[in-house]
Amino acid sequence: MDAIQTNHHKGENYILKSNLWKFFKALRAQANPIYCLLVASPIHYAWITILDKSDSASQKRITIAQFVHALKKMPSTGKYYQLSINLWSYLQDKHTHNIIYQSDLSVEMATAIYPDLVAYHCVEEMQQDTRLELTPQTIQRYKLKARYLDELKTIIQQCNDAIEKKPNKIFIKH
């Protein structure tokens, strides 16, 4: 894993615990399906890295659910946070979107990567010889609200179709 740079880039500030919490609260209210996907994601889909300000080699990876559900236990003094989300797109295949600076942590950013986030979930399902579909079990696992299901179903269908049309096969078993 690449170490985070410890010098400030263009005067930007690194993400603090409070910034990350505000981001997840805003996502929950303004882009709930994205929030649900992230919180239900296993650590190899999306994760938070806690970095020590004085020792950039000191890092700890946790799931987003661990952060959200144990916020009070998360360290804040002397720590930076980084959010990493695995994505898939037709042009780039699998790639990781790392959010390091406060200025990059926004609902608008999350909304922009939403289709690629869904596509990554679809790719992972296809690698297990299944398709991501909005079954009652999937809806329950992700705790999705009924009012978002039609939009998400459309995105999932588009992603599944795009992945299946991809000329080079990405369905390599783990």
KAURNOR-V569557 format. One record per pair of residues at least 6 apart in sequence whose C-alpha atoms are under 6 Angstrom apart, sorted by sequence separation. I is the first residue (numbers start at 1). J is the second residue. If there is no record, write none. Layout:
I/J ; I/J
This chain:
52/58 ; 88/94 ; 125/131 ; 28/35 ; 87/94 ; 125/132 ; 27/35 ; 51/59 ; 87/95 ; 50/59 ; 86/95 ; 87/96 ; 50/60 ; 86/96 ; 122/132 ; 49/60 ; 85/96 ; 49/61 ; 85/97 ; 48/61 ; 84/97 ; 48/62 ; 84/98 ; 47/62 ; 83/98 ; 47/63 ; 83/99 ; 47/64 ; 82/99 ; 82/100 ; 43/63 ; 39/64 ; 53/78 ; 39/65 ; 53/79 ; 52/79 ; 89/116 ; 51/79 ; 88/116 ; 51/80 ; 87/116 ; 50/80 ; 87/117 ; 50/81 ; 88/119 ; 49/81 ; 88/120 ; 49/82 ; 87/120 ; 48/82 ; 48/83 ; 47/84 ; 46/84 ; 46/85 ; 46/86 ; 119/159 ; 45/86 ; 127/171 ; 127/173 ; 17/76 ; 16/80 ; 15/80 ; 16/81 ; 15/81 ; 27/107 ; 14/100 ; 15/101 ; 14/101 ; 15/102 ; 13/101 ; 14/102 ; 13/102 ; 40/142 ; 36/142
